[in-house]
Amino acid sequence: MEYRPAISLLGQPYFTDSVQWNEDDQLAICLQNGIHIMTPVFVDLRSEEDAHNHVGLNELRKGKPNAPSIMTEKETKISGPNSCALALLVQNIPIQPSIVISETYRHARWSPTGLSKLNGCVLAVITTYHQVTLYSTTKLGEYLDTCFDITPLIKEHVLGSKDKFSTSDELDHFHTLCCGWSSLIIPDLFVQKPALIALGNKSGEITIWSYHSDLGAQFCTSFRPHQSFVNSVEWTQWRVNGNRYTAYIISTCADGTSALTSVELETKVDHDTGETTIQSVIATIKKTWFESDSSYISLLSVWNDLKNGGNVIKTVLCKNARVQIGSIIIDDDDDIVDNWSEYYLEHSTMGLTGVNWSVDGSQVYLYTYDCQNISLYVDDNAKYTYNSKLSAKTNERLLNKMNQQWLIDQDKMDRETQATTNAVVPKTWSVEDSATGLFSAVLFTLRPELDMHFFPRNKLDIIYLGFIAHRERQDPNTIQEVSHTTEKYIKDPAIFYTLPIQAILYEILQYIIDEDESDGMIKWLDGVDNIMSQGHYKESTDSLAKKVFCDDRASAARILLRVQFNLQNYELAEDAIRKLSKVCRKAKSFLNQQFAATVLDYIYSLSDDRLQKLDEDDAVIILLLCDRILTQEEPIPFALEQIQTTCKRLQSYLPQVSQELEKEVEIATLLLDGQDPQETLPGREKCPGCQELVIVEKDRLGVCPSMHIWGCCNMTRRVLTSSRLRTCILCGEKSLIPGESSGLSELILQECQKCILCGSSLL
């Protein structure tokens, strides 16, 4: 992606630091005239297709908001809708900036993944009219729609029972300037996982709201760490102690101060409905800095590792040409020790436009408006050391990217216009690292060096989004590093529930794929294949969902299928294509067998009373699960052994299919002994069209002797006769919607709320 030309956009950001990469590998670029959502896609350099999906917001909020108006209906009719300033003067209230400027986009921040209806990220957008709106996508690759408008709730919080603003202080409390999302609150993998959003306003107050797609936004608490405009808010990760959660907010103010505030809460979970309730939210201001230094703070960045037991929060604040580097150590008793160092920008007076941290927090990467990178080692006491080698290398990559774009623009201008191309000066507006730091997205402009120039006028509004890579391609050490990263995520049980797997996988693939070289791709595939192949079936008393989705071998198989789906438009080297096809066939077979064996094991563990209630429909499900294993090209021993164990126990509870169960055991035994049964399994379910038995072909189609063809449920293998289905948002596999009965079919469908093949959400 670093070799491609930068993406041209029209407009300018309201602030620096206007690019953010979310946990679903989407980029939000907040410009004054619009918000652009970019998603990198995998196409090779020879392809004519775009290497990114470019969308925006479906509903652009324009027009004066209802909330700030203090005019009566009569005054509005006389003066018109745009005369709020006159009304404010009549009321002896100072004119607010939002009244006299046109509405533009001021601020946009992504939530953690898992909050939208598709279990993706939600984008919080704040306009210069102080509207706060949440957006999310309803279908992958499409424009974002409004999912919740917080503005009326903020108005209600400020006014209470009143319906009009009467003082400037009330307006200041209403006027939201910035926001920041907490990480997910995770009481359990299989219940609602909400997050908090902090909104800073002109009065110096910060309000905290909880949000989940099922519950909407709900007010939690408010506190006032500042005396003037709050201009940035950042959260740390959560410290968890039972059902008690603690995180910290670092905020900055227009008067130059910064504050540290702790946020504590408790959760209550209803496991029957899956609803998570947030209660007892307490915000406590712990410390305030720079009260005697009124220099404006233009940028704030925070690193921490509290969720993994760490106790250090590292922070960077930019005050013009001074960079404040802080280290805040919080012990188990919530006592705070802070250390600060100053770094002076030698070659820039415009301050920083981007700050990124290494994954382990040992280094910080500073980017100035004048296109300079400063890389520093930072210890736990805020002492820093300049990394000259890395700084020089990153600066070279930045300038190469901008020179590449200048040459492209010059060539285009020579061909299309008679204008003379002058020398340009690159200016950096924002730099954002990807999840593991392999790539950076750079938002920059190329400004003419001379005051007098001959560019077409609209060229002045062009801003570019480009990408740089921080590692050399096909570097053996980096290949090994990304393989270790992949293994770490695969072996985490929460991989498909709380981790940014989409962003991690996309980033790794963007690095290892190559049209000509295949060594890196093959080594990485071998590593994932090894995880899928090793180990034995683990018996446990976990829920069915946890058994299906939290097995590291199955997670490795799902990663492989995701890779195949994502690279379907990418032309790999021949060796890599063959390797990918081979491991993906193996992965799909493994997942089908692992799912069937896991459900059979779950059925085997049911109580005698529950097994006594099994009926004919349940018997069909059990036989279909067994057939799912026996019809694979290479049945796995643990799955065959599970058929033997489960079918032998169920024979006494299902006498009507005792012979069929015995036959399944016989075939499984032959396969375990290395023999070929040479026998075709019969159909298990009647065709809705002709009542003959339907045989499942290729794991997804049901065909009867009359050649009626039916789709089959991805989970139960039942024939699909209804249009009310669940569809995987990534691979498109279909499954039935759970019904009201208590049979095995409904149990499986209720427990499995994700695609059993790729682990994506179901719509």
ZAMARGU-4260 file (C-alpha; in steps of 0.2 Angstrom, whole numbers, plus 5000, padded with zeros to 4 digits):
<rodrens>
0) 5000/5000/5000 | 5015/5012/5003 | 5019/5011/4984 | 5003/5018/4978 | 4999/5036/4975
5) 4991/5046/4989 | 4972/5048/4989 | 4967/5065/4984 | 4953/5074/4995 | 4945/5091/4994
10) 4945/5101/5010 | 4955/5105/5026 | 4954/5098/5043 | 4947/5109/5057 | 4962/5103/5068
15) 4977/5093/5067 | 4977/5075/5072 | 4961/5073/5061 | 4965/5055/5055 | 4960/5039/5066
20) 4962/5021/5062 | 4949/5010/5071 | 4949/4992/5076 | 4940/4986/5060 | 4954/4993/5049
25) 4944/5009/5044 | 4951/5026/5043 | 4941/5041/5047 | 4947/5058/5040 | 4938/5073/5048
30) 4938/5087/5036 | 4928/5103/5038 | 4917/5100/5023 | 4915/5081/5026 | 4920/5065/5034
35) 4929/5052/5023 | 4929/5033/5028 | 4943/5024/5020 | 4945/5005/5021 | 4961/4997/5013
40) 4957/4982/5002 | 4968/4969/4994 | 4971/4972/4975 | 4988/4969/4967 | 4998/4983/4959
45) 4993/4977/4941 | 4974/4978/4945 | 4964/4993/4939 | 4953/4993/4954 | 4955/5005/4969
50) 4965/4999/4984 | 4953/5006/4996 | 4934/5008/4998 | 4929/5026/5000 | 4913/5031/5008
55) 4906/5044/5019 | 4891/5048/5030 | 4874/5046/5023 | 4866/5059/5034 | 4875/5076/5034
60) 4869/5086/5049 | 4866/5104/5042 | 4856/5118/5048 | 4854/5127/5065 | 4851/5115/5080
65) 4836/5118/5090 | 4845/5117/5106 | 4854/5134/5107 | 4839/5144/5102 | 4832/5156/5116
70) 4820/5165/5105 | 4802/5164/5106 | 4791/5158/5092 | 4786/5176/5088 | 4804/5182/5088
75) 4808/5168/5076 | 4794/5173/5064 | 4800/5192/5064 | 4819/5189/5063 | 4820/5173/5054
80) 4829/5157/5058 | 4847/5164/5057 | 4845/5179/5069 | 4850/5169/5085 | 4864/5182/5087
85) 4852/5196/5088 | 4842/5187/5102 | 4858/5183/5111 | 4862/5202/5111 | 4845/5206/5117
90) 4847/5194/5132 | 4864/5202/5136 | 4873/5186/5132 | 4889/5186/5122 | 4888/5180/5105
95) 4894/5162/5103 | 4906/5157/5089 | 4894/5143/5083 | 4881/5156/5079 | 4891/5167/5067
100) 4900/5153/5057 | 4894/5140/5045 | 4892/5122/5051 | 4907/5111/5048 | 4914/5095/5055
105) 4925/5098/5070 | 4929/5082/5078 | 4927/5063/5075 | 4932/5048/5085 | 4930/5029/5083
110) 4923/5018/5097 | 4931/5001/5101 | 4924/4987/5090 | 4908/4978/5095 | 4896/4993/5099
115) 4886/4994/5082 | 4872/4982/5076 | 4885/4973/5066 | 4897/4972/5081 | 4908/4985/5073
120) 4914/5002/5077 | 4904/5018/5080 | 4909/5035/5074 | 4906/5049/5086 | 4905/5066/5076
125) 4904/5083/5083 | 4900/5098/5072 | 4904/5117/5075 | 4886/5119/5079 | 4890/5107/5094
130) 4879/5093/5087 | 4885/5076/5094 | 4879/5061/5082 | 4884/5043/5082 | 4886/5034/5065
135) 4888/5016/5060 | 4887/5005/5045 | 4872/4993/5042 | 4882/4984/5028 | 4900/4981/5025
140) 4908/4994/5013 | 4893/5005/5013 | 4890/5023/5019 | 4888/5026/5038 | 4870/5030/5044
145) 4865/5039/5060 | 4863/5026/5074 | 4860/5038/5088 | 4859/5057/5091 | 4865/5062/5108
150) 4862/5080/5106 | 4844/5080/5113 | 4850/5070/5128 | 4864/5083/5132 | 4851/5097/5131
155) 4839/5088/5143 | 4854/5085/5155 | 4858/5104/5154 | 4841/5111/5155 | 4832/5098/5166
160) 4813/5103/5166 | 4816/5119/5156 | 4814/5121/5138 | 4825/5136/5134 | 4842/5142/5137
165) 4843/5158/5148 | 4861/5160/5152 | 4878/5159/5144 | 4883/5146/5157 | 4869/5135/5151
170) 4875/5137/5133 | 4893/5133/5138 | 4887/5117/5146 | 4878/5112/5130 | 4891/5116/5118
175) 4901/5100/5116 | 4919/5102/5109 | 4927/5085/5110 | 4925/5067/5114 | 4934/5051/5119
180) 4929/5033/5120 | 4934/5021/5133 | 4938/5003/5129 | 4925/4990/5131 | 4918/4985/5147
185) 4918/4966/5147 | 4909/4957/5161 | 4908/4941/5150 | 4911/4937/5132 | 4893/4932/5128
190) 4884/4947/5136 | 4882/4965/5131 | 4899/4974/5131 | 4896/4993/5132 | 4908/5007/5132
195) 4908/5025/5139 | 4910/5041/5129 | 4917/5057/5138 | 4911/5073/5131 | 4920/5089/5135
200) 4911/5106/5134 | 4915/5125/5135 | 4912/5126/5153 | 4926/5115/5158 | 4914/5100/5162
205) 4916/5083/5155 | 4900/5072/5155 | 4901/5053/5153 | 4888/5042/5144 | 4887/5024/5142
210) 4883/5017/5125 | 4878/5000/5117 | 4868/4998/5101 | 4854/4988/5110 | 4852/5001/5124
215) 4857/5018/5116 | 4866/5032/5126 | 4863/5034/5144 | 4870/5048/5156 | 4882/5041/5169
220) 4890/5056/5178 | 4898/5073/5176 | 4913/5082/5183 | 4922/5098/5180 | 4941/5097/5180
225) 4944/5113/5171 | 4938/5131/5171 | 4938/5134/5152 | 4935/5125/5135 | 4940/5106/5136
230) 4949/5103/5120 | 4954/5085/5121 | 4950/5069/5131 | 4959/5052/5132 | 4955/5036/5141
235) 4966/5023/5148 | 4962/5005/5148 | 4951/4997/5162 | 4958/4989/5178 | 4946/4975/5183
240) 4943/4968/5200 | 4928/4957/5200 | 4913/4967/5194 | 4922/4984/5198 | 4931/4993/5184
245) 4943/5008/5185 | 4950/5019/5171 | 4958/5036/5170 | 4954/5051/5159 | 4967/5063/5154
250) 4960/5079/5148 | 4967/5096/5142 | 4960/5114/5142 | 4961/5129/5132 | 4969/5138/5147
255) 4984/5126/5146 | 4980/5115/5160 | 4979/5096/5160 | 4970/5085/5173 | 4969/5066/5178
260) 4952/5059/5183 | 4948/5042/5189 | 4932/5034/5184 | 4925/5019/5194 | 4910/5009/5190
265) 4901/4992/5194 | 4892/4981/5182 | 4877/4970/5184 | 4873/4956/5171 | 4857/4948/5167
270) 4863/4931/5160 | 4846/4926/5154 | 4844/4942/5143 | 4862/4946/5141 | 4860/4964/5146
275) 4874/4973/5155 | 4869/4987/5167 | 4882/5000/5172 | 4879/5007/5189 | 4888/5017/5203
280) 4899/5028/5191 | 4910/5039/5201 | 4922/5052/5194 | 4936/5059/5205 | 4948/5072/5200
285) 4965/5066/5205 | 4978/5079/5199 | 4979/5095/5189 | 4995/5101/5180 | 5002/5117/5171
290) 4990/5129/5181 | 5004/5142/5179 | 5008/5139/5161 | 4994/5146/5150 | 5002/5140/5133
295) 4988/5131/5123 | 4989/5112/5122 | 4986/5107/5104 | 4989/5088/5105 | 4987/5075/5118
300) 4992/5056/5117 | 4991/5043/5130 | 4999/5025/5131 | 4995/5013/5145 | 4994/4994/5149
305) 4983/4994/5164 | 4972/4980/5157 | 4987/4968/5158 | 4992/4973/5176 | 5003/4988/5172
310) 5003/5003/5183 | 5011/5016/5171 | 5002/5029/5160 | 5013/5038/5148 | 5007/5054/5140
315) 5013/5067/5128 | 5006/5085/5127 | 5011/5098/5114 | 5012/5116/5120 | 5018/5126/5104
320) 5036/5121/5101 | 5037/5113/5118 | 5033/5094/5121 | 5028/5089/5138 | 5032/5070/5141
325) 5024/5063/5157 | 5024/5047/5166 | 5011/5043/5179 | 5013/5028/5190 | 4997/5022/5199
330) 4999/5009/5213 | 4987/4997/5220 | 4981/5010/5233 | 4977/5023/5219 | 4992/5033/5225
335) 4999/5044/5211 | 5018/5048/5207 | 5021/5058/5191 | 5037/5063/5182 | 5038/5076/5168
340) 5051/5080/5155 | 5052/5094/5141 | 5057/5091/5123 | 5060/5107/5113 | 5056/5106/5094
345) 5071/5113/5086 | 5065/5114/5068 | 5047/5118/5070 | 5037/5132/5078 | 5020/5125/5073
350) 5020/5111/5085 | 5015/5093/5083 | 5002/5086/5071 | 5003/5068/5076 | 5010/5057/5090
355) 5010/5038/5090 | 5017/5025/5103 | 5026/5009/5100 | 5015/4994/5105 | 5025/4991/5121
360) 5026/5010/5125 | 5045/5011/5125 | 5046/5023/5111 | 5035/5038/5105 | 5035/5045/5088
365) 5032/5063/5086 | 5027/5071/5069 | 5028/5090/5066 | 5018/5101/5054 | 5034/5104/5045
370) 5035/5086/5040 | 5048/5080/5053 | 5048/5064/5063 | 5056/5064/5081 | 5058/5046/5088
375) 5061/5045/5107 | 5064/5031/5119 | 5054/5035/5135 | 5056/5026/5151 | 5044/5024/5166
380) 5051/5040/5174 | 5048/5051/5158 | 5067/5051/5154 | 5069/5051/5135 | 5083/5047/5123
385) 5083/5053/5105 | 5083/5038/5092 | 5093/5046/5078 | 5093/5031/5067 | 5074/5028/5067
390) 5071/5046/5065 | 5081/5048/5050 | 5074/5033/5042 | 5056/5038/5045 | 5060/5056/5039
395) 5066/5048/5023 | 5051/5038/5021 | 5040/5053/5024 | 5049/5064/5011 | 5049/5050/4998
400) 5030/5048/4999 | 5028/5067/4997 | 5041/5068/4983 | 5031/5053/4974 | 5015/5063/4975
405) 5023/5079/4969 | 5030/5070/4954 | 5013/5063/4950 | 5005/5080/4951 | 5018/5088/4940
410) 5016/5075/4927 | 4997/5077/4927 | 4998/5096/4926 | 5011/5095/4912 | 4998/5084/4902
415) 4982/5092/4906 | 4986/5111/4908 | 4998/5124/4903 | 5002/5129/4921 | 5020/5130/4927
420) 5024/5118/4942 | 5033/5127/4956 | 5043/5120/4970 | 5032/5115/4984 | 5034/5113/5003
425) 5025/5098/5011 | 5015/5101/5027 | 5009/5087/5038 | 4991/5088/5046 | 4990/5071/5054
430) 4999/5054/5056 | 4991/5039/5063 | 4999/5022/5065 | 4990/5005/5062 | 4986/4993/5075
435) 5004/4985/5077 | 5013/5000/5069 | 5019/4992/5053 | 5011/5006/5043 | 5006/5024/5045
440) 4992/5035/5037 | 4999/5052/5033 | 4987/5067/5029 | 4998/5081/5020 | 4997/5095/5009
445) 5009/5101/4996 | 5010/5120/4996 | 5019/5131/4983 | 5035/5139/4989 | 5031/5155/4981
450) 5017/5167/4985 | 5014/5169/4966 | 5010/5153/4958 | 5000/5146/4943 | 4991/5132/4950
455) 4972/5131/4946 | 4963/5138/4960 | 4954/5122/4966 | 4971/5114/4968 | 4973/5124/4984
460) 4960/5114/4993 | 4968/5097/4989 | 4974/5087/5004 | 4982/5070/5002 | 4981/5054/5012
465) 4996/5042/5009 | 5003/5027/5018 | 5021/5023/5023 | 5028/5006/5029 | 5040/5006/5043
470) 5048/4989/5039 | 5057/4983/5024 | 5047/4970/5014 | 5050/4952/5016 | 5062/4955/5031
475) 5064/4938/5040 | 5064/4946/5057 | 5047/4955/5054 | 5039/4940/5046 | 5044/4930/5062
480) 5037/4945/5073 | 5020/4946/5064 | 5019/4927/5065 | 5021/4928/5084 | 5008/4942/5085
485) 4996/4931/5075 | 4999/4916/5087 | 4996/4927/5102 | 4979/4933/5096 | 4974/4916/5090
490) 4977/4908/5107 | 4967/4922/5116 | 4949/4915/5119 | 4941/4932/5116 | 4949/4934/5098
495) 4932/4935/5089 | 4923/4944/5103 | 4933/4959/5110 | 4950/4959/5100 | 4953/4970/5085
500) 4956/4955/5074 | 4951/4963/5058 | 4963/4977/5060 | 4977/4965/5065 | 4974/4953/5051
505) 4973/4967/5038 | 4989/4975/5043 | 4998/4958/5043 | 4992/4953/5026 | 4996/4970/5019
510) 5014/4967/5024 | 5017/4949/5020 | 5007/4948/5003 | 5018/4950/4987 | 5014/4947/4969
515) 5031/4940/4966 | 5038/4934/4982 | 5030/4920/4992 | 5042/4915/5006 | 5034/4927/5019
520) 5016/4922/5015 | 5021/4903/5015 | 5030/4905/5032 | 5015/4914/5040 | 5003/4901/5033
525) 5013/4887/5040 | 5013/4895/5057 | 4994/4897/5057 | 4992/4879/5050 | 5003/4872/5064
530) 4991/4880/5077 | 4976/4872/5068 | 4984/4855/5067 | 4992/4853/5085 | 4983/4848/5101
535) 4969/4836/5104 | 4950/4839/5108 | 4948/4847/5125 | 4934/4841/5135 | 4926/4855/5146
540) 4910/4860/5155 | 4910/4877/5146 | 4894/4883/5137 | 4892/4877/5119 | 4896/4895/5112
545) 4913/4895/5121 | 4917/4877/5116 | 4914/4882/5097 | 4922/4899/5097 | 4935/4899/5110
550) 4946/4885/5104 | 4963/4890/5097 | 4963/4877/5084 | 4946/4883/5077 | 4952/4901/5078
555) 4967/4897/5067 | 4956/4889/5055 | 4944/4904/5055 | 4959/4916/5052 | 4964/4906/5036
560) 4946/4907/5029 | 4946/4925/5032 | 4963/4927/5023 | 4956/4917/5008 | 4940/4928/5007
565) 4950/4945/5009 | 4963/4940/4996 | 4950/4934/4983 | 4955/4949/4971 | 4973/4948/4974
570) 4985/4939/4962 | 4998/4930/4973 | 5013/4921/4967 | 5009/4903/4961 | 5017/4894/4977
575) 5007/4905/4988 | 4991/4902/4979 | 4993/4883/4980 | 4998/4884/4999 | 4983/4895/5003
580) 4971/4884/4994 | 4977/4868/5002 | 4977/4875/5020 | 4960/4883/5017 | 4952/4867/5011
585) 4959/4859/5027 | 4953/4873/5038 | 4935/4872/5031 | 4934/4853/5034 | 4942/4855/5051
590) 4929/4868/5056 | 4914/4858/5050 | 4920/4843/5060 | 4925/4853/5075 | 4908/4861/5076
595) 4899/4845/5074 | 4910/4836/5087 | 4908/4850/5099 | 4889/4849/5098 | 4889/4830/5099
600) 4900/4832/5115 | 4887/4845/5122 | 4873/4833/5118 | 4882/4819/5127 | 4884/4829/5142
605) 4866/4833/5144 | 4857/4826/5159 | 4846/4810/5158 | 4830/4820/5161 | 4835/4831/5146
610) 4839/4817/5135 | 4823/4808/5139 | 4814/4823/5130 | 4823/4821/5113 | 4811/4819/5099
615) 4811/4815/5080 | 4817/4832/5075 | 4831/4831/5088 | 4836/4814/5081 | 4837/4822/5063
620) 4849/4835/5070 | 4860/4822/5078 | 4861/4811/5062 | 4865/4827/5052 | 4879/4831/5064
625) 4886/4814/5062 | 4885/4814/5043 | 4894/4831/5043 | 4909/4822/5050 | 4908/4806/5040
630) 4906/4814/5023 | 4923/4824/5025 | 4937/4819/5014 | 4949/4817/5029 | 4938/4814/5045
635) 4948/4819/5060 | 4950/4805/5074 | 4943/4816/5088 | 4927/4819/5079 | 4925/4801/5074
640) 4928/4796/5092 | 4915/4808/5097 | 4902/4800/5086 | 4906/4783/5094 | 4904/4790/5111
645) 4888/4801/5109 | 4879/4788/5097 | 4881/4774/5109 | 4874/4784/5124 | 4859/4790/5114
650) 4853/4774/5107 | 4843/4770/5122 | 4835/4787/5122 | 4831/4787/5103 | 4825/4769/5100
655) 4816/4775/5084 | 4833/4779/5076 | 4844/4766/5085 | 4849/4757/5069 | 4854/4773/5061
660) 4865/4778/5076 | 4873/4760/5076 | 4877/4763/5058 | 4885/4779/5061 | 4896/4771/5074
665) 4901/4757/5062 | 4906/4769/5049 | 4916/4779/5061 | 4925/4764/5068 | 4930/4759/5050
670) 4937/4776/5046 | 4947/4776/5063 | 4954/4759/5057 | 4959/4767/5041 | 4946/4757/5030
675) 4935/4764/5017 | 4917/4761/5021 | 4912/4763/5003 | 4894/4767/5008 | 4883/4782/5003
680) 4874/4790/5018 | 4855/4791/5016 | 4846/4808/5017 | 4839/4813/5034 | 4826/4826/5030
685) 4811/4826/5018 | 4811/4837/5003 | 4798/4851/5005 | 4793/4849/4987 | 4791/4830/4985
690) 4794/4822/5002 | 4808/4812/4996 | 4824/4812/5007 | 4837/4826/5004 | 4855/4822/5003
695) 4867/4836/5008 | 4880/4840/4995 | 4897/4849/4998 | 4891/4855/5015 | 4879/4868/5009
700) 4866/4861/4996 | 4852/4849/4999 | 4847/4838/4983 | 4833/4826/4982 | 4831/4812/4969
705) 4819/4823/4960 | 4833/4836/4958 | 4825/4849/4969 | 4839/4859/4976 | 4839/4868/4993
710) 4850/4879/5003 | 4855/4871/5019 | 4858/4880/5036 | 4876/4882/5040 | 4874/4876/5058
715) 4860/4863/5058 | 4861/4857/5040 | 4842/4858/5039 | 4834/4863/5023 | 4831/4882/5021
720) 4813/4885/5016 | 4810/4903/5024 | 4817/4919/5018 | 4819/4924/5037 | 4837/4920/5038
725) 4853/4926/5046 | 4868/4930/5034 | 4886/4931/5039 | 4892/4949/5035 | 4909/4943/5028
730) 4907/4926/5019 | 4888/4926/5016 | 4884/4909/5024 | 4866/4907/5029 | 4858/4900/5045
735) 4841/4899/5052 | 4834/4911/5065 | 4831/4903/5082 | 4813/4898/5086 | 4803/4897/5102
740) 4804/4878/5105 | 4817/4870/5116 | 4823/4857/5104 | 4842/4855/5099 | 4840/4865/5083
745) 4835/4880/5093 | 4848/4877/5106 | 4862/4877/5093 | 4855/4892/5084 | 4853/4902/5100
750) 4871/4898/5106 | 4879/4902/5090 | 4877/4920/5087 | 4892/4921/5075 | 4897/4913/5059
755) 4904/4896/5063 | 4916/4897/5048 | 4924/4914/5049 | 4918/4920/5066 | 4910/4936/5059
760) 4893/4943/5064 | 4876/4937/5058 | 4864/4950/5051
</rodrens>
